[in-house]
Amino acid sequence: MLCVSVVNRQPPSIHLFPSGSGFVAVSEAVTAGVSSSCLLVAAQAVKAAAALFRLTHQSRPFQYQVVEELIEAITRRFSELTLSSPSHHRSTGNKRRSASSSQTFRSKGFLLQALICFQAACRLAEECASEPALMKNPFTAPYKHSDAQDSLESVCQCLLRCCDSVWIPTVLRTCDGPPSAQILESLYSILCSQFVLLPSSMPQFANKLGELYNT
């Protein structure tokens, strides 16, 4: 976890990875941290992932597929989170209720850090879309299909897919009790980014959002 700590301490203006191999190696270490059985360790790794998603920290050529893999690794942890409301545990004993409350607290802390990271990934995608030089990098060369791996389009599709199928339902699960302003603020920011990144997919996405919020 040393490299996670180092990445977390880097100023945003520092260009960390002049080559793709260095970025890939650090990303693999961060992904391993995200997969840790300890949620506190995983949350720190997610914080490091958010730092990796700064535009200045990207390598040249851009490692779009690595960005996808990090987002997917974070998304996979959501199935393990305990986000039920405290009232769900009222009938249990004091020790069990305390353990459940502690696990819920850690899970919500991980979720908030993950949402901040997802915001950073969306912001990175928006910045890449507005940079012609990045759009010309070898991973988005004209001979590649726009939805191929290692393309900005593929990253945007990944963000939408994860947001639609996992992130939104997970956040809604936290709304059994008093909703967290930070969590909702992060979610709304992410939703706004989705409409910017993939406008052609937004009519269907908006319809599904309406169904979710009416359930």
C-alpha positions as CSV (number, residue, x, y, z in Angstrom):
1,M,0.0,0.0,0.0
2,L,3.0,2.3,-0.1
3,C,2.4,3.4,-3.6
4,V,-1.2,4.2,-2.7
5,S,0.0,6.5,0.0
6,V,2.5,8.1,-2.4
7,V,-0.1,8.7,-5.1
8,N,-2.5,10.2,-2.5
9,R,0.1,12.8,-1.5
10,Q,1.0,14.0,-5.0
11,P,0.1,17.6,-5.9
12,P,-2.4,17.7,-8.8
13,S,0.0,19.7,-11.0
14,I,2.7,17.0,-11.0
15,H,3.0,14.9,-14.1
16,L,3.7,11.5,-12.6
17,F,3.8,9.0,-15.5
18,P,5.8,9.9,-18.6
19,S,5.3,6.3,-19.9
20,G,2.4,3.9,-20.0
21,S,4.2,1.1,-18.1
22,G,4.6,3.2,-15.0
23,F,0.9,4.1,-15.0
24,V,-0.1,0.5,-15.5
25,A,2.1,-0.8,-12.6
26,V,0.7,1.8,-10.2
27,S,-2.8,1.1,-11.3
28,E,-2.4,-2.6,-10.7
29,A,-1.3,-1.9,-7.1
30,V,-4.2,0.5,-6.6
31,T,-6.6,-2.2,-8.0
32,A,-5.2,-4.7,-5.5
33,G,-5.8,-2.2,-2.7
34,V,-9.4,-1.7,-3.9
35,S,-9.9,-5.5,-3.6
36,S,-8.6,-5.7,0.0
37,S,-10.9,-7.4,2.4
38,C,-10.5,-4.4,4.8
39,L,-12.9,-1.7,3.7
40,L,-10.7,1.0,5.3
41,V,-7.7,-0.1,3.1
42,A,-10.0,-0.3,0.1
43,A,-11.3,3.2,0.7
44,Q,-7.7,4.6,0.8
45,A,-7.0,2.8,-2.5
46,V,-10.2,4.3,-4.0
47,K,-8.9,7.7,-2.9
48,A,-5.6,6.9,-4.8
49,A,-7.6,5.9,-7.9
50,A,-9.3,9.4,-7.8
51,A,-5.8,10.9,-7.8
52,L,-4.8,8.7,-10.8
53,F,-7.8,10.1,-12.7
54,R,-6.4,13.6,-12.7
55,L,-5.5,14.6,-16.3
56,T,-2.0,15.6,-15.3
57,H,-1.3,12.2,-13.9
58,Q,-2.2,10.3,-17.1
59,S,0.5,8.7,-19.2
60,R,1.1,9.2,-22.9
61,P,-0.3,7.3,-24.7
62,F,-3.4,7.3,-22.7
63,Q,-4.3,4.1,-20.9
64,Y,-8.1,4.2,-21.3
65,Q,-8.5,0.4,-20.7
66,V,-6.7,0.7,-17.4
67,V,-9.1,3.5,-16.3
68,E,-12.0,1.2,-17.2
69,E,-10.5,-1.7,-15.2
70,L,-10.1,0.5,-12.1
71,I,-13.8,1.7,-12.3
72,E,-14.9,-1.9,-12.7
73,A,-12.9,-3.1,-9.7
74,I,-14.4,-0.4,-7.5
75,T,-17.9,-1.2,-8.8
76,R,-17.5,-4.9,-7.9
77,R,-17.0,-4.0,-4.3
78,F,-20.5,-2.6,-4.0
79,S,-22.1,-6.0,-3.7
80,E,-20.3,-6.5,-0.4
81,L,-21.4,-3.2,1.2
82,T,-23.7,-3.1,4.2
83,L,-26.0,-0.1,3.7
84,S,-29.2,-1.0,5.4
85,S,-30.7,1.5,7.8
86,P,-30.2,1.3,11.6
87,S,-33.8,0.3,12.1
88,H,-33.2,-3.0,10.4
89,H,-31.0,-4.0,13.3
90,R,-33.2,-2.9,16.2
91,S,-34.3,-6.4,17.1
92,T,-30.8,-7.8,17.4
93,G,-28.6,-7.8,20.5
94,N,-26.4,-4.9,21.5
95,K,-23.1,-6.5,20.3
96,R,-24.6,-7.5,17.0
97,R,-26.3,-4.1,16.5
98,S,-23.0,-2.4,17.3
99,A,-21.1,-4.5,14.8
100,S,-23.7,-3.9,12.1
101,S,-23.6,-0.1,12.8
102,S,-19.8,-0.2,12.5
103,Q,-19.9,-2.1,9.2
104,T,-22.6,0.2,7.9
105,F,-20.5,3.2,8.8
106,R,-17.5,1.8,7.0
107,S,-19.6,0.8,4.0
108,K,-21.0,4.3,3.6
109,G,-17.6,5.8,4.0
110,F,-16.4,3.6,1.2
111,L,-19.4,4.5,-1.0
112,L,-18.8,8.2,-0.5
113,Q,-15.1,7.9,-1.4
114,A,-16.1,5.8,-4.4
115,L,-18.6,8.4,-5.6
116,I,-15.9,11.1,-5.4
117,C,-13.6,8.8,-7.4
118,F,-16.4,8.2,-10.0
119,Q,-16.8,12.0,-10.3
120,A,-13.1,12.3,-11.0
121,A,-13.3,9.6,-13.7
122,C,-16.3,11.5,-15.3
123,R,-14.3,14.7,-15.2
124,L,-11.3,13.1,-16.8
125,A,-13.5,11.8,-19.6
126,E,-14.9,15.2,-20.2
127,E,-11.5,16.8,-20.2
128,C,-10.2,14.1,-22.7
129,A,-13.2,14.8,-25.0
130,S,-12.3,18.5,-25.2
131,E,-8.6,17.8,-25.9
132,P,-8.0,17.1,-29.6
133,A,-4.4,16.0,-28.9
134,L,-5.7,13.2,-26.6
135,M,-8.3,12.1,-29.1
136,K,-5.5,11.5,-31.6
137,N,-3.5,9.2,-29.3
138,P,-2.8,5.7,-30.7
139,F,-5.6,4.1,-28.6
140,T,-8.2,6.2,-30.5
141,A,-6.7,6.0,-34.0
142,P,-9.2,6.2,-36.9
143,Y,-8.7,2.6,-37.8
144,K,-10.2,1.6,-34.5
145,H,-14.0,1.4,-34.0
146,S,-15.3,4.1,-31.6
147,D,-16.6,1.5,-29.2
148,A,-13.3,-0.6,-29.2
149,Q,-11.4,-1.2,-26.0
150,D,-8.7,1.4,-25.2
151,S,-10.9,4.3,-26.6
152,L,-12.5,7.2,-24.9
153,E,-15.9,6.1,-26.2
154,S,-15.4,2.7,-24.4
155,V,-14.6,4.5,-21.1
156,C,-17.8,6.6,-21.5
157,Q,-19.8,3.5,-22.1
158,C,-18.2,1.8,-19.1
159,L,-19.1,4.8,-16.9
160,L,-22.7,4.8,-18.1
161,R,-23.1,1.0,-17.7
162,C,-21.7,1.0,-14.2
163,C,-23.7,4.0,-13.1
164,D,-26.9,2.6,-14.6
165,S,-26.7,-1.0,-13.3
166,V,-24.8,-0.6,-9.9
167,W,-24.1,2.9,-8.7
168,I,-27.6,4.4,-8.8
169,P,-29.3,1.4,-7.2
170,T,-26.6,1.3,-4.5
171,V,-27.1,4.9,-3.6
172,L,-30.9,4.4,-3.5
173,R,-30.3,1.7,-1.0
174,T,-28.8,4.2,1.4
175,C,-32.0,6.3,1.3
176,D,-33.9,4.0,3.6
177,G,-32.8,6.4,6.4
178,P,-31.8,10.1,6.3
179,P,-30.0,10.6,3.0
180,S,-26.4,11.9,3.1
181,A,-26.1,15.3,1.4
182,Q,-22.6,14.5,0.3
183,I,-23.7,11.2,-1.3
184,L,-26.6,12.8,-3.1
185,E,-24.5,15.8,-4.3
186,S,-21.9,13.4,-5.7
187,L,-24.6,11.3,-7.5
188,Y,-26.2,14.4,-9.0
189,S,-22.8,15.5,-10.3
190,I,-22.2,12.1,-11.8
191,L,-25.6,12.1,-13.5
192,C,-25.0,15.5,-15.1
193,S,-21.7,14.1,-16.5
194,Q,-23.5,11.2,-18.0
195,F,-25.7,13.5,-20.0
196,V,-22.6,15.4,-21.3
197,L,-20.5,12.3,-22.2
198,L,-23.1,10.2,-24.0
199,P,-26.0,12.5,-25.2
200,S,-27.3,10.0,-27.7
201,S,-28.0,7.4,-24.9
202,M,-29.7,9.9,-22.6
203,P,-33.3,9.5,-23.6
204,Q,-33.4,5.9,-22.5
205,F,-31.2,6.7,-19.5
206,A,-33.6,9.5,-18.4
207,N,-36.6,7.2,-18.7
208,K,-34.9,4.5,-16.5
209,L,-34.0,7.2,-13.9
210,G,-37.6,8.3,-13.8
211,E,-38.7,4.7,-13.2
212,L,-36.1,4.2,-10.4
213,Y,-37.1,7.3,-8.5
214,N,-40.8,6.5,-8.8
215,T,-40.4,3.0,-7.2
